[in-house]
Amino acid sequence: MPSPNVNRRAESFVIPPIDFILVATGEVTADTPLPANCRGLLIGKAGFLNVTMQNDQARNALPMIEGTTAGFFSVVRVSTGTGSARNVWAIV
């Protein structure tokens, strides 16, 4: 009889959000610290965001698609330029 672990495919799972916290209803107009347990961002309108990651690396004009973007973000910074993402929520 084969081992029960033979031919098992890798299982993946998604941990559902505990909550969504509003960052900005339109364009980001102020630097907004995010909760320490932020696991990603939910974007209502695609565009670019300036963010700081939890390792203190700044990322400017990061392209964001509509929907969820996983990542350990610590701050969403003031938008600069045109084409900024809108309706931004933190996923915790």
N, C-alpha and C positions, 0 to 999 in steps of 0.2 A: 504494500500500500504506500503510495507516495506521501511525502511530507505535506502537511497542510499549507506550508508556505511556498510550495512549488507552483509556478505559474500564476502566482497572485500578481495582479497588476497594481501598480502604485495607486494609492488612494489619495485624493486631494480633497480639501474641504475649505470652505470660506467661513470665517468667523463673522457673523452678522454684526452690524453696528450697534453700539449701545445707545448712541444719540447722534444727532446732527446739530452743529452750532453755527448760526449765521455769522459770516464774516463780513459780507457786503451784499446789499440788494442790487447794486449797480456796479459801477467801477470802484475799485478799492481806492479810497481817498485818504486813508490814514494807516500807518504801520499797525498791524493787528497781531499781538502775540496769540499763539494758539495753545490749547491745553497740552500738557506734557504727554498725554496719551493719544495725541492726534495720530491717526493711522493713514490719513489720506485726505483728499479734497474732492468735493462734489461741485462740478462746474455746470452752471445753467446755460451759459453762452460761451462758446469756444473763443480763445484768444490767448494773449500772453500775460504771464504774471511774473512779478519779482518776488522771490521767496528766499527765506533762510532755512536751511535744513537743520535738523537737530544736532549735527556735527559742526555747526556754526559756519558752514559754507554758504555763501551768497550765490544765488542763481538769478541772473537777470534775463528778462524776456523769455522765460521758460514757456514753450508752447503747451497749452492745455486744451484737450478736446472736451466736448460736452460729455458729461457723465463723470465717472469716478476715476481718480488718479491716485494710486497707492503711493505712499511715501511717508517718511518721518519728517514732516514739516514743523518748524517751530514758530515762524513769523511769515505772514503775508504782508509784503511791503507796498508802499504807495505805487500805483501804476504810473508808468511813464510812457509816452508815445501813444500811437494809435493802435487800435486792434486789441485793446485790453479785454481779458476775460471778465465776465460779469456773473452776478448771482453766485457768489462763492460761499460754500459751506465747509466747515471742518467735520471730518468723520472721526468719531471717538468710539 
